[in-house]
Each structure stands twice: as C-alpha cells, then as structure tokens.
C-alpha cells in the first residue's frame, strides 16, 4: 500500500494489507453488538435457533427430522456454537453481529484500497465515513442484530465480490478465484437468494483476460470453489430429498397460498413489492445512502471530461451486480425490508468508487467532499438514538438477551421436565427444555400445514391443527406456552382447555398452561421425546 508525504510523493505504507479490514471491523463492532444484545426477538429467529439446538443437542438433521425452510449452513454454524454454550440466543446474536461488523470491515478495506494514493489520514476519514454511513442507514439497523441468515450471507457475498475483483487484478488469479468461489458458495448455503450473484460474477471473470482458454481456466477455478462449498448442501438434499425440496422450493408457494387464504396479501404481487420498495427507499428514511449515491453520480458527470475508464473497474462490476441483488431481494413472497439489506454495502461500495474516480487535484470539486461529510454527519445524528443502548453495553444485566435468559430460568422452575408445546421455541430451549421437532419452525410450518396434503405430513414433519389429538395421544406436552401469536395459537389454547391444563402466571403477556398432575406423572414415565421420534419415524 502507498501513502503520500507532505510534498506529495508516494511512499510505501507500513500498514499491512489487512489493516483496513481490521479497522473497519473494530469501528462497527460496538454498534452491531448493541443491536444484537438489545433487539427484541423476532419470530423469524425461532426456526434458526431451534434448528441449531436440535442439530447440536439432539443430533437431529434438517429436512429429515424436522422441517426447515432455508438452506442449511446457518444450522451448521449454530450447531458448532451451541456445542460450547447453552445461551443460544446470545451466541446466535453474536455470530450475526460479528458477520455484520466484518461486512463493514470489508467496506473500509475497499475504501482503503480505492484511495491508496491519498495520505493515510484521508484514507482513515473516508473509510470511517463509509462505515458510519452504512451503520446509520435505517435498513442496516432494521436488519442487523437478529439471529437469522441475512448477515452471514451478505458478508460472504461482499467478500466474494471483492475477492473476484482483487483476483482479476493479479497475473495468476486462479487460487484467489477458487477462494472467492468457496466464499460465494458459503453465502448461498446461508441464504439461497444470494445464488443469482453467480451469473454476474461469472461475467466479471469472463470479461477479464485475453485468450478464451485463460478465461475458461479462470471460470473453472471459480466454479470448482463454488461446487466445493456447496457439497454439504447437496449432502443435506440427498439425505432427505422430499424435505429439502419442500423447504427450499415448495414452501414459498405454499406460503403464498396461506397468505392469499388469510387475506394477508401485502407484498405478494410484483406491483405490491415495487410499491413497498418505493415507500422504503424514496419516500422513507433510507434516503441518506440512496441520495448520497445520486449526488456522487452527478458529481462524476459534471467533472471535466475524462475517459470513463478512469473510474475504478470495481464500479462497472457493481453496476453488473446490482440487478441480481435486486432479483434476490424481490424473489421472496411476501417480502420484507431486510431482504434489501444486501443493497446497503454494495451501494456504499458504488459511492466510494464514484468518489474515487474524481481527480483529487481539482480544487473546484472540494465541495463534493464537504457535502459527503455533511451527509454522513446528518445520517449519524438522525439515527443516533437507535444506538442509545451503547452506553449500557458493558452491563450485562441491561441486555435484552439477559432478560430473556432470566425468563427462561423462571420457566424451568415452573416446568422442570418434559416437552413444551409452543409456537416460540426459543424460550423453552433457552431453559434447557425440549420441544416437539414438528414445531421447530415456530409458526411457519404450523400455519402452512393445512395447505399440504395429509399424506405428506409425516415425511415433511408437519402437524395440522386438526391432528393435534393424534400427535399427542401418547406423548402429551408437560406445558403449553402461549402469548406469542394469538391468531395462530387458538387450537393450542383449545387443546389445553380440553385436556385439563391449568393456566399459571408467567410474565405479564404470556400464558403458561401446566399439565394436570396425573398427566404430568404419565408424561414423566414416557420415553424421552427423541426416542419416541426415532421409534415412530425411523
């Protein structure tokens, strides 16, 4: 790396190549940690945490032993973490937060390289400004800090993108292209909506190189890395093909059927999605990053005529990639704000590229940098309240995850043993209790089960409301935990009342129904729920 002395001469920087990545990660880490430690639990997190616990603690496999509606790499990551701790929510949130911080580190590193001819102080300011702009984007703090697959998938996508670009700047890029293929494959294994990036990455590789044989060799290296990283996905699919196909292909269609039947049709059609995206990005509060990019565009166009190739090649690769990021964002139905999270780091990279393309010696364009600084400052001030819990980050008693842990301890005191029936599996698992594998996805499998033929329920590990009696005839729950999704919990409440369960006070907004004494003794005499599952389905 290079920097400049006072007289403008370029000198070799003493900072190692990875220093920018480390600096950006350290800057972002406290902010993403406070989100992870204090965000309320979303029902979207339940299926990921429960799947990781069943995999790590009980040795159950996704698709074969319980339903799972994503590709499986987050289960493997959580399973590894959960081997070392029983604080599942905390471990999962920390994993997501670290992935988000590493994404910011990658952005800082890109800024460090794009402005390598500038003095180190300027590079630090530009990189820090880019990170601050990213973490102050409402779409960022809406998404980051939850136990789901957005953060690791996006980190892998950004790292693979920068890896491909960096590899193509080398005379022998094979090894780096292989590594980039592995990283992108990992991202796809975390979240399938990253898969469209394979095409623009392949085009990027094809466009760089002289001979066709050389290009094919580069593509082969990238494809080999991709295939290697996806081997565990293939293995999971072969182990339970019907459950894998349903979880990753059929479930989105069945979920739309449920939405249409329940009149919850918002953001299902393409027109609804476009309308929602317009509200979020144009009329909403995500204006800073979007309008900042537009301002950079205008600045780039009004600068004195210069060959467009003076823009970093990274910028043209970004233009190629953005449509496929949008494809991944619009693909799920219904979709949500967090599906647009991949745009945040890539738009930040685009803005950096455009600023890097402006010659630094043009004094009349210095206002552009002042405008960028003001934009970053305003964005940070407008969203600073979202990080107000940062002052309590050293006090574990103030963390939301700590309060949930205490609630789990209280639950364990009320229910010392036996499986819990609930549509929110995280609290009982955090308490060290067992759940039913059919309810590992929380409400997702429960609400779509009526739209799946009854003959497939056993293979897909589904239970519909009308079959609760049959499912629990010989394996009744020790307790039923309600109060999370009232509209979906009515059959569970009816079951509790019909079988003599006693309602007890558990928190101010939750209902815990305990089994009657006779049923409790019968339950304790039952075989372990995992053994029952093996006997029934294996």
N, C-alpha and C positions, 0 to 999 in steps of 0.2 A: 504494500500500500504506500501511497505517496501523500505528502502534505507540502505546504509552502512555507518558506521562511519569510522574514519581514520584507526582503527585497523581491519577493515574488518567485524565487527559484523553487523548483520542485525537488523535494528530498524524499528519501525512503522513510516511511513511518516506522517507528519502533514498535508500534502496536501490532500484535499478531492478527491474522485474518479473522479469527473468531471473536475478536474483542467487541465488534459492533453487535453481534448476535447476543453476547452476554450482557452488554449494557442495556439494550432494549428490553431484554427479559427482566432484568433487575428493576428497571423503571416501572414496568407494567405489573410486576408480581404483587405488590401490596394491594393494588386496586382490584385485581381479579380475585385475590384471596378474600377480600372483604365481601365481595359479591357471593362467592361460594360459601362462606361461613354464615351469611346472614339472609340469603334469599329464602323465601317461603318455598315449601316443597310443592312442586307441580306434579299432577297425576301422570304426566308424561315420563317422569323419572322412575315411577314404581316398577315398570316392566324391566328396565335395565338393571336396577339394583337387585330385584328379586331373581332375575335370571343369573346374575353373577353369584348370588348366595347359593342358589340351588346347584349351580355348577361346582362351586368351591367346597361347600359344606356337605352336600348330599351326593355329589358325583352324578347328578342328572345332566343330560345333554339337551341342548335346544333342539326343537323340532321333533325329536324322538320322544322325550319325556315330558316336555311342556311346550306350549305354543310360544313363539317369539316372532315378532313382525318386523324384524330388521336382519341385516347380515350380521354375522356372529362375533366380530372381533372385539366389540366392547365387552361382551361376556367374558372372553378370554382375558382381557386386560383387568376387568374387575375381579375375575376369579383368582388371578395371581395376587392382586392386592388383598383380597379377603382371606387369603391363606395366612396373613400376618396380623390381621386385626378383625375384631368383631364390631368396630364402629363403621358400619358400612356406608352410611350417608356421608360421613366426614371424609372417608377415603375416596369415595367416588367424586365428591365435590372437589377435593384437592387435585385429583387427576385432571378433571376438566379445567380447573383454574390454571394449572401448570401448562396445559396444552394451549390455552388462550395467551398466556404470557409468552410462551415460545413463539407463537404467531407474531406477536408484537416484536419479539427479538429478531425474527426473520425480516420484518419490515424495516427495522432500524438498520440491520445489516445491509439490506438493499440500498437504503439511503446512503450509508457509509461508502458503498462502492460506487454509486452513481455520482457522488460528489467527491471523488477521491483526489481531484486536483485542488480542492479548496483547503484552507487551513483547518486544522483539527477542531478548533473552537466552532467554526461554522458548521462543520460536519456534525458535531455534537448537537448543536442547536436545531439543525434541520431534522436529524433523526429523532430527537426528543419531541419536536413539534409534530412529526408524523405519528408518533406513538400516542401523544396526548390527543390529537385529533381523532384517532381511532377509538381510544377508550372512552372518549366523551361523546361518541355517536350513540344516540338512543338505541339503535338496532344492536349495538355491541352489548350494552349493559342489560338489554332485554333478554339476550341470549346467553351470555356468559354467566357462569356461576350455578349451573344446574347439572345434574348427573344424567346427561344424555350424550348422544353421539355427534353433536354439531361441532364442538371444539376440536376433538381429535381428528375428525375428518377434514376440517378446514385447515388445520395445521399441516397435515400431510399434503393436502393439495397445494398450499403455498410453498412448502418446502420442495415438493416435486417440481413445481413450475420454475422456481429459482434454480433448482438443480439442473434441469434441462437447459435453461438459458446459459448457466455457467459452464456446463459441459460443452456446449456448442462453440464456446469461445476458445476451447483448447484444441491443440493439434491432434491429440489422441483422446477422444471423449468417451470411448467405449465403457470404461469402468464406471464413470460418473452417470452415464445414461442407464447402465444396469442398476445402479443405486437409485436413480430417480424413478425408474420403473417399479422397484420394490416399494418405495415410499408411496407412490400413487396407488399401487395395489393395496397397501395397508389402508389408505384413505377410503378406497372403495369397500374394503372389508369392514370399515366402521360405518359407512353410510353409502348406500347404493347410488344416491343422487350425485355423487362425485364421478360416477362412471362416464358421463358424457365428455369429461375432460380428456379421455384417451384420444379422441379424434383430433382436437387442436394440438395436443402435444405431439402426435404423430406427424401432423402437417408441419409443425415447427422444425422437427428433426429432418423432414424431407427437404425443406426449403434451404437448409444449410448444408453445403457440401458441393463438390464439383462433379464427381463421377457417380453414376447410378449405383455402381457396386458399393461405393463408400456409403451412400445414403441407405442402401439396403442393410448394410452391416450395422449401421447405427440404429436403424429401426429394430433389427434383430436383437441387439443388446437391450434396448428399452423393453421390447416385448418379452424377452427372457426374464427380466426383473419383475415385470408385471405378472407373468404367469407363476413365477416362484412365490410371490407374495400372496397370490390368490389360492394356493394349494389348500390351505385349511378351510377356505370357503367351499371348495369343491368337495373336500372330505365331509364336511357337515352336510352338504346336499346329498351325497351318496349314502350317508348313514341313515337319513330319514328323508327320502326324496319327496314324499307327499307333503310332509310338514314344511319342508323347505320351500317348495313351490307355493304352497298356500301362504306361508308367512311373508314371502317376498314378491309374489306376483298376484295371487288371487285375493289376498286380504284387502289391498287398496280398492278393488272393485266391489267387494262385499261391504266395505266400509261406506262406500258411496251409496249402496242400496240402503244401508241403515240410515244414512243422513237424509236421503230422499223420503224414506218411510216415516221418519220422525220430524219432517219438515225443517230440519236443520241443514238447509241447502246453501248457506252462505259460503262463498269462495269455492264452490264446487265447479261451476262452469268457468270457461276461459274468460268470459266477459266480467264475471264477478272478481276473478283473480286480478285482471288488469285494473279494474276499478279500485280494488283494495290497495294494490301496489301504488297507484296514483295518489291515493289518500296518504299513504305512509311516507312516500318519498318526495312528493312535490308539495302537497299541502300540509303534511305533518311536520314533525320536529326533527326529521333526519336531514334537514336542509344543509347543514354545515359541510359535510363531506361531499354531497352532490353538487352544491353550488360552488364549492371551492374548486372542484374539478372543472366545472364550466368556466370559472374565471381563469383557470390555468390554460384552458383551451383558447380563450380569447387572447390572453397574453401571448401565447405561442403564435397565434395568427397575425397579430399586429406587429410583431418584431420585424426588423429589417429582413429582406429576402435572403434566404439561405437554403441550401439543399435540405430537403426533408430528411435525408439520411443522417443529418446531424442530431436528430432525435435519437435517443438510445434505441437499439433494436428491441430491447425489452418492451418498449411501448407498443410496437407493432404486434408483438406476441400477445400482449394484453388485449389489444383490440380483437385479435383472433379468438381469445379465450372467453371474453365476456358473454357472447351469445350462448355459449354452452353452460356457463354458470347460471344464466337466466333460465335455460332449459331445465336444469336441475332444481331451480327454485320453484318453477311453475308446475313441475310434474306432479307432486303430491296433491291429492284431493281428499278433503279440503286442505288448503294450505294455511300457513301461519307466518307471522313475522320472522320467526327465527330461521325460516327456510331461506331468507335473503341475507343471512349473516355472511355467507361466503363472499358477497359483493364488497363488504367493508374493507378487508385487507387488499383486495385486488384493485378497488378504486383508489385506495391510498397509494398503492404502487404506481397506478396510472398518473396520479397527480405529481408524484415525485419525478416520474420520467419526463413529464412535460416541463416542469421547472428545470430539470437538468438539461433540457435542450435549449434553454435560453442562455446565450453567451454571457458569462459573468462580468465582462468588461463594459457592458452597455449601462452607463450611468442613468440613462433616462428610464430604465425599467426597474430601478431600485424600488419604486413604489410598489411593484409586484410583491417583493419580499415583505414590505411593511403591511401590505394588505393580508398576506398569508399569516403573518404574526398576529394581526388583529383578529383574523378569523379563528385561529387556534385559541386565542385568549377568550373570545366570546363563547366559543363552543365549550371550553372548560368551565367558565363561570355559569353558564346556563344549566349545566348538568352536574355541577359540583355536589349538589345535595344528594345525588344518588350514591355518593361515596361517603356520606356523613358518618357511617359506622366505622370508617377507617380509624377513628380515634380510639375505638374500643377493641382493635384487632388483637391486642396483647392480653385482653381479659377474656378468657375462655367462657366464663360464666355468662357473658353477654351475647355469645354467638347463638344464632337460631338453631344450629345443628346441636348445640349443647342442650338447649331446652327440649328438643325432640328426644335426645338421649335420656333425659330425666323422665320424660313422659313414658318412654319405653321401659324404664326401670319400674315405674309405677304400674304399668300394665303387667309386667312379670310378677309383681306382688299379688295382683288380683287373679292372674291366671298362671299358676306355677308350671303347668304342663298341658300338653295336648295341642292339636292344631287349631288355628284361628281361621274362621271364615270371614273374609273382608275383601273389599274392592280396593283397599290401600295396603298392600303387603309390606311396605317399608317399616311401619311401627312395630308389628309383631316380630319381624325378622331382626330388627334392631334390638328387640328384647330377648333374642335368643330362642324364640318360639318357632314352631313350624307352621307352615301354610299349606294349602292344597295346591299342587302343581297346576291344576286347571285354572287357578286364579292368579297365576304368577304375573300375568299382563295387567293386573288390576281390572279396570272396566272394559278394556279393549276387546278381549275375547268374549267376555260375558255379553256384551251388547250386540255383537255380530253373530253369535251362535244361532239365534233363531233364523238367520238367513242362510245357514249352511245345512244341507241335507242331514237328517238324523243319523243316517248310516255312516257318515264320515266323522262323527263326533269323537268316537273312541280313538281313531287313528290320529286325529288332529288335536286331541286333548282339550276338547271343548265341553262345556256344560251349559245347556239352555235352562231358563227358569223353570220350565215345566218338568225338568228331570232332576230337580234338587232332591226330592224324596228318595229316588232310586240311588242317587250318588252317595247319600249319607245314611242309607239304611243300616249299614254295618260299620260305618266309620263316621259317627256324628262329631261335629265340632265341639271343642271344650268351651268355646265362647264365640260370639259373633260381634264383630266391631263395625259400627255404622257411624254415619255422620259425615261422610266424605262426598258422596254424590247421591243425594236423596232420590232423584228421579230414577236412578238405576238400582237403588237398594230396597225398593218395596218388596220384591219377592223374598229377599233375605229377612226383612223385618217380619213378613208373614210367616216364614218358616220358624223364626224364633218364638213368636207368639203361639203358633200351633203346637209346638213341642215343649212348652212349659219353661222356656228360658226366662231368667229373671233379669230385669233391667237394673243396672247399677250405675252410680255416678262415676263418670270417667272424663275428666276435663269439662270445660263449660259447653263445648259444642259437639261432643262425641257421645255416642251411646255404646255401652258395652253390655251385652246380654250373656249371662253366665248360664251354663247348663245346669239343670236340676241335679241334686245330689246323686240320685240313682243313675242318671245318665253319665255323670262325671265318673262314678266308680266303674261303670261299664266301659267308658272310654279309656280309663287308665289300664283296664285289663286287656284292651285291644293290643294287637301288634303295632309296632311303630308304623306311622303312615307311609314311610318309604317302603317298608316290607310289603304292606298292603298293595302299594302301587306296583311293585315288582311282580307280585303274585297275580294281579289282575291283568296286567298289560304285557308282561314278558313271559 
